[in-house]
Amino acid sequence: MKETPFYTLEHGGKTYVFKRPSVDQLNRFLAKVARAPLSSALEFTRELAEDLEAWTAATGEKPGLALQAANGLMEALGFPTA
């Protein structure tokens, strides 16, 4: 039986699937996000993307998707988001 994805983001008719982040990945993201939100979101989501090639292509075209996915991941983990 296939495992349910931790988080999915739908955009432009495509679905991007992400793994659950580890505590170390969360700590790295949270340590960097205040000073470099876009680059930290890109790095964080690329670590967690199930299909890295598709996600890299999508964020290359629309980098803001990384912030959207990072916020969704954090919300799924119970962190408050603005």
Chimera marker file (.cmm) of the C-alpha trace (Angstrom):
<marker_set name="trace">
<marker id="1" x="0.000" y="0.000" z="0.000" r="1" g="1" b="0" radius="0.5"/>
<marker id="2" x="1.352" y="3.428" z="-0.967" r="1" g="1" b="0" radius="0.5"/>
<marker id="3" x="2.079" y="5.871" z="1.825" r="1" g="1" b="0" radius="0.5"/>
<marker id="4" x="0.033" y="9.071" z="1.951" r="1" g="1" b="0" radius="0.5"/>
<marker id="5" x="2.124" y="12.153" z="1.138" r="1" g="1" b="0" radius="0.5"/>
<marker id="6" x="2.773" y="14.525" z="4.018" r="1" g="1" b="0" radius="0.5"/>
<marker id="7" x="1.931" y="17.658" z="2.037" r="1" g="1" b="0" radius="0.5"/>
<marker id="8" x="0.798" y="18.386" z="-1.515" r="1" g="1" b="0" radius="0.5"/>
<marker id="9" x="0.627" y="21.634" z="-3.429" r="1" g="1" b="0" radius="0.5"/>
<marker id="10" x="-1.451" y="21.997" z="-6.583" r="1" g="1" b="0" radius="0.5"/>
<marker id="11" x="-0.526" y="24.643" z="-9.118" r="1" g="1" b="0" radius="0.5"/>
<marker id="12" x="-1.157" y="25.005" z="-12.819" r="1" g="1" b="0" radius="0.5"/>
<marker id="13" x="-2.786" y="21.613" z="-13.122" r="1" g="1" b="0" radius="0.5"/>
<marker id="14" x="0.180" y="19.851" z="-11.498" r="1" g="1" b="0" radius="0.5"/>
<marker id="15" x="0.512" y="18.366" z="-8.044" r="1" g="1" b="0" radius="0.5"/>
<marker id="16" x="3.778" y="18.575" z="-6.104" r="1" g="1" b="0" radius="0.5"/>
<marker id="17" x="4.319" y="16.133" z="-3.248" r="1" g="1" b="0" radius="0.5"/>
<marker id="18" x="6.546" y="16.722" z="-0.215" r="1" g="1" b="0" radius="0.5"/>
<marker id="19" x="7.929" y="14.473" z="2.509" r="1" g="1" b="0" radius="0.5"/>
<marker id="20" x="7.611" y="15.234" z="6.203" r="1" g="1" b="0" radius="0.5"/>
<marker id="21" x="10.637" y="17.287" z="7.302" r="1" g="1" b="0" radius="0.5"/>
<marker id="22" x="12.977" y="16.086" z="10.021" r="1" g="1" b="0" radius="0.5"/>
<marker id="23" x="13.740" y="18.169" z="13.099" r="1" g="1" b="0" radius="0.5"/>
<marker id="24" x="17.164" y="19.000" z="11.625" r="1" g="1" b="0" radius="0.5"/>
<marker id="25" x="15.588" y="20.233" z="8.387" r="1" g="1" b="0" radius="0.5"/>
<marker id="26" x="13.109" y="22.356" z="10.349" r="1" g="1" b="0" radius="0.5"/>
<marker id="27" x="15.876" y="23.827" z="12.489" r="1" g="1" b="0" radius="0.5"/>
<marker id="28" x="17.915" y="24.786" z="9.409" r="1" g="1" b="0" radius="0.5"/>
<marker id="29" x="14.894" y="26.366" z="7.753" r="1" g="1" b="0" radius="0.5"/>
<marker id="30" x="13.823" y="28.296" z="10.848" r="1" g="1" b="0" radius="0.5"/>
<marker id="31" x="17.362" y="29.538" z="11.467" r="1" g="1" b="0" radius="0.5"/>
<marker id="32" x="17.566" y="31.049" z="7.949" r="1" g="1" b="0" radius="0.5"/>
<marker id="33" x="14.026" y="32.117" z="7.104" r="1" g="1" b="0" radius="0.5"/>
<marker id="34" x="14.080" y="35.520" z="8.850" r="1" g="1" b="0" radius="0.5"/>
<marker id="35" x="17.136" y="36.790" z="6.980" r="1" g="1" b="0" radius="0.5"/>
<marker id="36" x="16.638" y="35.089" z="3.590" r="1" g="1" b="0" radius="0.5"/>
<marker id="37" x="13.053" y="33.862" z="3.216" r="1" g="1" b="0" radius="0.5"/>
<marker id="38" x="13.074" y="32.947" z="-0.471" r="1" g="1" b="0" radius="0.5"/>
<marker id="39" x="16.397" y="31.124" z="-0.580" r="1" g="1" b="0" radius="0.5"/>
<marker id="40" x="15.619" y="29.263" z="2.648" r="1" g="1" b="0" radius="0.5"/>
<marker id="41" x="12.186" y="28.234" z="1.315" r="1" g="1" b="0" radius="0.5"/>
<marker id="42" x="13.730" y="27.073" z="-1.962" r="1" g="1" b="0" radius="0.5"/>
<marker id="43" x="16.350" y="24.996" z="-0.142" r="1" g="1" b="0" radius="0.5"/>
<marker id="44" x="13.828" y="23.577" z="2.354" r="1" g="1" b="0" radius="0.5"/>
<marker id="45" x="11.263" y="22.543" z="-0.252" r="1" g="1" b="0" radius="0.5"/>
<marker id="46" x="13.859" y="21.098" z="-2.624" r="1" g="1" b="0" radius="0.5"/>
<marker id="47" x="15.059" y="18.835" z="0.196" r="1" g="1" b="0" radius="0.5"/>
<marker id="48" x="11.511" y="17.569" z="0.692" r="1" g="1" b="0" radius="0.5"/>
<marker id="49" x="10.164" y="17.371" z="-2.867" r="1" g="1" b="0" radius="0.5"/>
<marker id="50" x="9.331" y="13.865" z="-4.048" r="1" g="1" b="0" radius="0.5"/>
<marker id="51" x="9.979" y="14.874" z="-7.674" r="1" g="1" b="0" radius="0.5"/>
<marker id="52" x="12.953" y="17.207" z="-7.403" r="1" g="1" b="0" radius="0.5"/>
<marker id="53" x="13.272" y="17.752" z="-11.149" r="1" g="1" b="0" radius="0.5"/>
<marker id="54" x="9.653" y="18.892" z="-11.555" r="1" g="1" b="0" radius="0.5"/>
<marker id="55" x="9.793" y="21.051" z="-8.425" r="1" g="1" b="0" radius="0.5"/>
<marker id="56" x="13.073" y="22.691" z="-9.483" r="1" g="1" b="0" radius="0.5"/>
<marker id="57" x="11.560" y="23.500" z="-12.874" r="1" g="1" b="0" radius="0.5"/>
<marker id="58" x="8.407" y="24.938" z="-11.274" r="1" g="1" b="0" radius="0.5"/>
<marker id="59" x="10.305" y="27.106" z="-8.793" r="1" g="1" b="0" radius="0.5"/>
<marker id="60" x="12.718" y="28.200" z="-11.497" r="1" g="1" b="0" radius="0.5"/>
<marker id="61" x="9.757" y="29.677" z="-13.343" r="1" g="1" b="0" radius="0.5"/>
<marker id="62" x="7.813" y="30.819" z="-10.260" r="1" g="1" b="0" radius="0.5"/>
<marker id="63" x="10.072" y="30.997" z="-7.175" r="1" g="1" b="0" radius="0.5"/>
<marker id="64" x="7.205" y="32.205" z="-4.995" r="1" g="1" b="0" radius="0.5"/>
<marker id="65" x="5.811" y="28.668" z="-5.059" r="1" g="1" b="0" radius="0.5"/>
<marker id="66" x="8.587" y="27.719" z="-2.623" r="1" g="1" b="0" radius="0.5"/>
<marker id="67" x="7.272" y="30.194" z="-0.053" r="1" g="1" b="0" radius="0.5"/>
<marker id="68" x="3.751" y="28.896" z="-0.570" r="1" g="1" b="0" radius="0.5"/>
<marker id="69" x="4.876" y="25.289" z="-0.085" r="1" g="1" b="0" radius="0.5"/>
<marker id="70" x="7.044" y="26.148" z="2.938" r="1" g="1" b="0" radius="0.5"/>
<marker id="71" x="4.088" y="27.909" z="4.583" r="1" g="1" b="0" radius="0.5"/>
<marker id="72" x="1.860" y="24.921" z="3.855" r="1" g="1" b="0" radius="0.5"/>
<marker id="73" x="4.403" y="22.507" z="5.296" r="1" g="1" b="0" radius="0.5"/>
<marker id="74" x="4.776" y="24.594" z="8.448" r="1" g="1" b="0" radius="0.5"/>
<marker id="75" x="1.007" y="24.858" z="8.846" r="1" g="1" b="0" radius="0.5"/>
<marker id="76" x="0.687" y="21.069" z="8.447" r="1" g="1" b="0" radius="0.5"/>
<marker id="77" x="3.170" y="20.722" z="11.309" r="1" g="1" b="0" radius="0.5"/>
<marker id="78" x="1.113" y="23.009" z="13.564" r="1" g="1" b="0" radius="0.5"/>
<marker id="79" x="3.178" y="26.185" z="13.235" r="1" g="1" b="0" radius="0.5"/>
<marker id="80" x="1.130" y="29.384" z="12.993" r="1" g="1" b="0" radius="0.5"/>
<marker id="81" x="1.421" y="31.137" z="9.620" r="1" g="1" b="0" radius="0.5"/>
<marker id="82" x="0.574" y="34.689" z="8.684" r="1" g="1" b="0" radius="0.5"/>
<link id1="1" id2="2" r="1" g="1" b="0" radius="0.2"/>
<link id1="2" id2="3" r="1" g="1" b="0" radius="0.2"/>
<link id1="3" id2="4" r="1" g="1" b="0" radius="0.2"/>
<link id1="4" id2="5" r="1" g="1" b="0" radius="0.2"/>
<link id1="5" id2="6" r="1" g="1" b="0" radius="0.2"/>
<link id1="6" id2="7" r="1" g="1" b="0" radius="0.2"/>
<link id1="7" id2="8" r="1" g="1" b="0" radius="0.2"/>
<link id1="8" id2="9" r="1" g="1" b="0" radius="0.2"/>
<link id1="9" id2="10" r="1" g="1" b="0" radius="0.2"/>
<link id1="10" id2="11" r="1" g="1" b="0" radius="0.2"/>
<link id1="11" id2="12" r="1" g="1" b="0" radius="0.2"/>
<link id1="12" id2="13" r="1" g="1" b="0" radius="0.2"/>
<link id1="13" id2="14" r="1" g="1" b="0" radius="0.2"/>
<link id1="14" id2="15" r="1" g="1" b="0" radius="0.2"/>
<link id1="15" id2="16" r="1" g="1" b="0" radius="0.2"/>
<link id1="16" id2="17" r="1" g="1" b="0" radius="0.2"/>
<link id1="17" id2="18" r="1" g="1" b="0" radius="0.2"/>
<link id1="18" id2="19" r="1" g="1" b="0" radius="0.2"/>
<link id1="19" id2="20" r="1" g="1" b="0" radius="0.2"/>
<link id1="20" id2="21" r="1" g="1" b="0" radius="0.2"/>
<link id1="21" id2="22" r="1" g="1" b="0" radius="0.2"/>
<link id1="22" id2="23" r="1" g="1" b="0" radius="0.2"/>
<link id1="23" id2="24" r="1" g="1" b="0" radius="0.2"/>
<link id1="24" id2="25" r="1" g="1" b="0" radius="0.2"/>
<link id1="25" id2="26" r="1" g="1" b="0" radius="0.2"/>
<link id1="26" id2="27" r="1" g="1" b="0" radius="0.2"/>
<link id1="27" id2="28" r="1" g="1" b="0" radius="0.2"/>
<link id1="28" id2="29" r="1" g="1" b="0" radius="0.2"/>
<link id1="29" id2="30" r="1" g="1" b="0" radius="0.2"/>
<link id1="30" id2="31" r="1" g="1" b="0" radius="0.2"/>
<link id1="31" id2="32" r="1" g="1" b="0" radius="0.2"/>
<link id1="32" id2="33" r="1" g="1" b="0" radius="0.2"/>
<link id1="33" id2="34" r="1" g="1" b="0" radius="0.2"/>
<link id1="34" id2="35" r="1" g="1" b="0" radius="0.2"/>
<link id1="35" id2="36" r="1" g="1" b="0" radius="0.2"/>
<link id1="36" id2="37" r="1" g="1" b="0" radius="0.2"/>
<link id1="37" id2="38" r="1" g="1" b="0" radius="0.2"/>
<link id1="38" id2="39" r="1" g="1" b="0" radius="0.2"/>
<link id1="39" id2="40" r="1" g="1" b="0" radius="0.2"/>
<link id1="40" id2="41" r="1" g="1" b="0" radius="0.2"/>
<link id1="41" id2="42" r="1" g="1" b="0" radius="0.2"/>
<link id1="42" id2="43" r="1" g="1" b="0" radius="0.2"/>
<link id1="43" id2="44" r="1" g="1" b="0" radius="0.2"/>
<link id1="44" id2="45" r="1" g="1" b="0" radius="0.2"/>
<link id1="45" id2="46" r="1" g="1" b="0" radius="0.2"/>
<link id1="46" id2="47" r="1" g="1" b="0" radius="0.2"/>
<link id1="47" id2="48" r="1" g="1" b="0" radius="0.2"/>
<link id1="48" id2="49" r="1" g="1" b="0" radius="0.2"/>
<link id1="49" id2="50" r="1" g="1" b="0" radius="0.2"/>
<link id1="50" id2="51" r="1" g="1" b="0" radius="0.2"/>
<link id1="51" id2="52" r="1" g="1" b="0" radius="0.2"/>
<link id1="52" id2="53" r="1" g="1" b="0" radius="0.2"/>
<link id1="53" id2="54" r="1" g="1" b="0" radius="0.2"/>
<link id1="54" id2="55" r="1" g="1" b="0" radius="0.2"/>
<link id1="55" id2="56" r="1" g="1" b="0" radius="0.2"/>
<link id1="56" id2="57" r="1" g="1" b="0" radius="0.2"/>
<link id1="57" id2="58" r="1" g="1" b="0" radius="0.2"/>
<link id1="58" id2="59" r="1" g="1" b="0" radius="0.2"/>
<link id1="59" id2="60" r="1" g="1" b="0" radius="0.2"/>
<link id1="60" id2="61" r="1" g="1" b="0" radius="0.2"/>
<link id1="61" id2="62" r="1" g="1" b="0" radius="0.2"/>
<link id1="62" id2="63" r="1" g="1" b="0" radius="0.2"/>
<link id1="63" id2="64" r="1" g="1" b="0" radius="0.2"/>
<link id1="64" id2="65" r="1" g="1" b="0" radius="0.2"/>
<link id1="65" id2="66" r="1" g="1" b="0" radius="0.2"/>
<link id1="66" id2="67" r="1" g="1" b="0" radius="0.2"/>
<link id1="67" id2="68" r="1" g="1" b="0" radius="0.2"/>
<link id1="68" id2="69" r="1" g="1" b="0" radius="0.2"/>
<link id1="69" id2="70" r="1" g="1" b="0" radius="0.2"/>
<link id1="70" id2="71" r="1" g="1" b="0" radius="0.2"/>
<link id1="71" id2="72" r="1" g="1" b="0" radius="0.2"/>
<link id1="72" id2="73" r="1" g="1" b="0" radius="0.2"/>
<link id1="73" id2="74" r="1" g="1" b="0" radius="0.2"/>
<link id1="74" id2="75" r="1" g="1" b="0" radius="0.2"/>
<link id1="75" id2="76" r="1" g="1" b="0" radius="0.2"/>
<link id1="76" id2="77" r="1" g="1" b="0" radius="0.2"/>
<link id1="77" id2="78" r="1" g="1" b="0" radius="0.2"/>
<link id1="78" id2="79" r="1" g="1" b="0" radius="0.2"/>
<link id1="79" id2="80" r="1" g="1" b="0" radius="0.2"/>
<link id1="80" id2="81" r="1" g="1" b="0" radius="0.2"/>
<link id1="81" id2="82" r="1" g="1" b="0" radius="0.2"/>
</marker_set>
